[in-house]
Amino acid sequence: IGKDILRFHALYWPAMLMAAGLPLPKHVMSHGFLTKDGLKMGKSLGNVVEPIPLVEKFGPDAVRFFFSSCLFFGEDGDFSTEAFAKKVNASLANTLGNLVHRLLTLLRKSLVEPLAPNDAFSKEALNASVVYKSAVEAPERVDLAFRKFNFEMAADKALFICDQANQRIMEVEPWAKIKPDAPEEEKQNAIREMLVMAEGVRICAHLLSPIIPGVSKKILDELHGPGNAPEFSWTETAWKGESALLGLTMDNAKPVPVFMRIEMEEDETSKGDEKPKGNAKGTWKPSKWKKPKSQ
């Protein structure tokens, strides 16, 4: 319910239902307003964000992620093309996408046969892994955030697994330890570390599947191998280190990026510098979207 009409739906309507002897709503969620470049959207200003062209240009997952995870539900949120690109790139292209591509590339160059993380690590060493800890703790935290309609926090807690993995991979530097002339012990240690990271990424993909189902499916298809990925399920967010991911071995094809970075064109990034064409100060008027002709 929009915050401007909450009174009618949280006070008057329940009173009518009570008078009629009908069941009352169990929960009422109130959301804020969406603004464009800090201004209220309106036809007179010509600054309405058209959802269909946005999805066609950037993809549904990027749009879903921004509006659900980069704007706090219940408060006013602002959309700008620059902020959209920066936030989506930071989370989906950098934190998640780069990690997935790096792990797949390195493991498919070094892992001969499928190997489960639990078989590669001792129980004590696994419990000491910061990536393992973040992966096993994330499902409960993400679940709690979803139940509170805090989608921003849910995404943040899920991506924290990748934050830890990105930090760990920089410490381990597996790209240097899997070289042909590197000691075998260092090579195996690097592989073990990356297997734990890959399992963490698998869990993260399932946790984010309500928000970015397309990207999550691409990740799971790459990790499990063609035709082996399971359906989205909350039970899949549990640590499954006893099972090997078949998509990590050398016999798999070169990995495909799961999310392409959004590259903004010069005219799009400079729109904020244009002189206002509407009645409000600081507004600009984008080209209007035209409904496609029916075939």
C-alpha positions in Angstrom: 0.0 0.0 0.0 1.3 3.5 -0.9 2.2 5.4 2.2 -0.2 8.2 1.2 -3.3 5.9 1.4 -2.2 3.8 4.4 -4.8 5.4 6.6 -7.7 4.1 4.4 -6.3 0.6 4.3 -5.1 0.3 7.9 -8.0 2.1 9.6 -11.1 2.6 7.6 -11.1 -0.6 5.6 -10.5 -2.9 8.7 -13.3 -1.0 10.5 -15.7 -1.8 7.6 -14.6 -5.4 7.6 -15.2 -5.7 11.4 -18.6 -4.1 11.0 -19.5 -6.7 8.4 -18.1 -9.6 10.4 -15.4 -10.4 7.8 -11.8 -11.5 8.5 -9.2 -8.7 8.8 -5.9 -8.5 6.9 -3.1 -10.2 8.8 -0.4 -7.8 7.5 -0.3 -4.5 5.8 2.9 -3.3 4.1 3.3 0.3 3.3 5.9 1.4 0.7 7.4 4.8 -0.1 7.4 6.8 -3.3 9.8 6.3 -6.3 11.4 9.5 -7.5 13.5 10.2 -10.6 16.7 12.2 -10.1 15.4 13.5 -6.8 12.1 14.7 -8.3 8.6 13.3 -8.2 7.7 11.6 -11.4 5.0 13.1 -13.6 3.7 13.3 -17.1 4.1 17.1 -17.1 7.8 16.8 -16.3 8.4 14.0 -18.7 10.5 12.1 -16.3 8.5 8.9 -15.9 10.7 5.7 -15.8 9.2 3.3 -18.3 9.7 -0.2 -17.0 9.5 -2.1 -20.4 12.4 -0.2 -22.1 14.4 -0.5 -18.9 14.0 -4.3 -18.9 14.6 -4.6 -22.6 17.9 -2.7 -22.4 19.4 -4.0 -19.1 17.6 -7.3 -18.5 15.0 -8.3 -15.9 17.4 -9.4 -13.3 19.3 -6.1 -13.2 16.0 -4.2 -12.8 14.7 -6.6 -10.2 17.9 -6.3 -8.2 18.0 -2.5 -8.2 14.4 -1.9 -7.2 14.3 -4.7 -4.6 17.8 -4.6 -3.2 19.2 -1.1 -3.7 16.1 0.8 -2.5 15.0 0.3 1.1 11.4 -1.1 1.1 9.1 1.2 3.0 11.0 4.4 2.4 11.2 6.7 -0.6 13.6 5.6 -3.3 15.3 7.5 -6.1 16.1 6.2 -9.6 18.8 7.6 -11.8 20.5 5.8 -14.7 24.0 6.4 -13.2 23.1 5.1 -9.7 21.3 2.1 -11.3 24.4 1.2 -13.3 26.8 1.7 -10.4 24.9 -0.3 -7.9 24.1 -3.2 -10.2 27.6 -3.4 -11.5 29.1 -3.3 -8.0 27.0 -6.2 -6.8 26.2 -8.4 -9.8 29.1 -7.8 -12.1 32.0 -7.2 -9.6 31.2 -9.0 -6.3 29.3 -11.9 -7.8 30.0 -12.2 -11.5 33.8 -11.7 -11.4 34.1 -14.2 -8.6 32.1 -16.9 -10.4 34.1 -16.4 -13.6 37.4 -16.4 -11.8 36.7 -19.6 -9.9 35.4 -21.4 -13.0 38.3 -20.4 -15.1 41.0 -21.4 -12.5 39.3 -24.7 -11.4 38.7 -25.8 -15.0 42.4 -25.4 -15.6 43.5 -27.3 -12.6 40.9 -29.8 -11.3 41.2 -33.1 -13.0 38.4 -35.1 -11.3 35.4 -34.0 -9.3 36.2 -33.3 -5.6 34.0 -32.4 -2.8 35.1 -29.7 -0.3 34.5 -31.9 2.7 36.9 -34.5 1.2 39.5 -31.9 0.5 39.5 -30.3 3.9 39.7 -31.7 7.4 36.7 -30.8 9.7 38.9 -28.6 11.8 40.3 -26.7 8.8 36.8 -26.3 7.3 35.4 -24.9 10.5 38.2 -22.3 10.5 37.4 -21.1 7.0 35.7 -17.7 6.9 34.0 -18.5 3.6 32.6 -21.7 5.1 31.3 -19.8 8.2 29.6 -17.1 6.1 28.0 -19.7 3.9 26.5 -21.8 6.7 25.3 -18.7 8.6 23.8 -16.9 5.6 20.6 -18.9 5.0 19.1 -18.1 8.4 20.0 -14.4 8.2 18.6 -14.1 4.6 15.5 -16.0 5.6 14.9 -13.6 8.5 15.4 -10.6 6.2 13.0 -11.9 3.6 10.3 -12.5 6.3 10.7 -8.8 7.3 10.4 -7.7 3.7 13.9 -6.3 4.0 15.1 -7.3 0.6 18.1 -5.0 0.8 19.4 -6.8 3.8 18.6 -10.2 2.3 20.7 -9.5 -0.7 23.5 -8.0 1.4 23.7 -11.1 3.7 23.7 -13.4 0.7 26.4 -11.4 -1.1 28.5 -11.4 2.1 29.5 -14.9 1.2 31.0 -13.6 -2.0 32.6 -10.7 -0.2 34.4 -13.2 2.1 35.4 -15.3 -0.9 36.7 -12.4 -2.9 38.8 -11.4 0.1 40.1 -14.9 0.6 41.0 -15.5 -3.1 43.2 -12.4 -3.0 45.0 -13.8 0.0 45.4 -17.3 -1.5 46.3 -16.0 -5.0 45.4 -19.4 -6.7 46.3 -18.0 -10.2 50.0 -18.1 -9.1 49.8 -21.5 -7.3 48.2 -23.5 -10.1 51.0 -22.8 -12.6 52.8 -25.9 -14.0 56.0 -25.0 -12.1 54.3 -24.4 -8.8 54.8 -26.9 -5.9 52.1 -29.6 -5.9 51.3 -28.9 -2.3 50.5 -25.3 -3.0 48.5 -26.2 -6.0 46.3 -28.6 -4.0 45.9 -26.1 -1.2 44.7 -23.5 -3.8 42.2 -26.0 -5.3 40.8 -26.8 -1.8 40.3 -23.2 -1.0 38.5 -22.6 -4.3 36.2 -25.6 -3.8 35.0 -24.1 -0.6 34.4 -20.8 -2.4 32.5 -22.5 -5.2 30.2 -24.2 -2.7 29.6 -20.8 -1.0 28.7 -19.3 -4.4 26.3 -22.2 -5.0 24.5 -21.3 -1.7 24.6 -17.6 -2.6 22.9 -18.3 -6.0 20.0 -20.1 -4.3 19.6 -17.4 -1.7 19.4 -14.7 -4.4 17.1 -16.7 -6.7 14.0 -14.9 -5.6 15.6 -11.6 -6.7 17.7 -12.6 -9.7 16.4 -16.0 -10.9 18.1 -15.7 -14.4 21.6 -15.0 -13.1 21.2 -17.6 -10.3 20.2 -20.2 -12.9 23.3 -19.4 -15.0 25.5 -19.8 -12.0 24.0 -23.1 -11.0 24.2 -24.4 -14.6 27.9 -23.5 -14.7 28.7 -25.0 -11.3 26.8 -28.3 -11.7 27.4 -28.8 -15.4 24.9 -29.0 -18.3 21.6 -30.6 -17.2 22.7 -31.3 -13.6 21.5 -28.1 -11.8 18.7 -28.7 -9.3 15.5 -26.6 -9.2 15.5 -23.6 -6.9 14.7 -24.7 -3.4 15.4 -23.3 0.1 16.7 -26.7 1.1 19.5 -26.2 -1.4 20.8 -23.4 0.7 22.3 -25.9 3.2 26.0 -26.6 3.0 26.5 -29.7 0.8 30.2 -30.0 1.0 30.0 -33.8 0.7 28.9 -33.5 -2.9 31.3 -32.5 -5.8 30.2 -29.9 -8.3 30.6 -31.5 -11.7 31.0 -28.2 -13.6 34.4 -27.4 -12.0 36.6 -30.0 -13.7 38.9 -29.6 -16.7 36.6 -31.5 -19.1 34.1 -28.6 -19.0 34.0 -25.9 -21.6 35.3 -22.4 -21.2 33.0 -20.5 -18.7 30.6 -17.9 -20.0 30.1 -14.7 -17.9 27.0 -15.0 -15.8 26.4 -11.2 -15.8 27.7 -8.7 -18.3 28.8 -5.4 -16.9 26.5 -2.5 -17.7 28.4 0.0 -19.9 26.7 3.4 -20.0 26.8 5.4 -23.2 28.2 8.9 -23.1 24.9 10.6 -23.7 23.3 8.6 -20.9 25.9 9.6 -18.3 25.8 13.2 -19.3 22.0 13.6 -19.1 22.3 15.0 -15.6 24.2 17.9 -17.0 21.5 18.9 -19.5 19.5 22.0 -18.9 16.0 21.4 -17.6 13.3 21.3 -20.2 10.4 21.0 -17.8 8.9 23.4 -15.3 10.9 22.0 -12.3 14.5 23.0 -11.7 17.1 20.4 -12.5 14.8 18.1 -14.6 15.5 16.7 -18.0 13.1 15.2 -20.5 14.1 11.8 -21.9 12.7 10.4 -25.1 9.3 8.9 -24.7 8.9 5.2 -25.2 6.6 4.2 -28.1 4.5 1.1 -27.9 5.5 -1.4 -30.5 3.1 -2.0 -33.4 1.3 -5.3 -33.3 2.5 -7.9 -35.8 
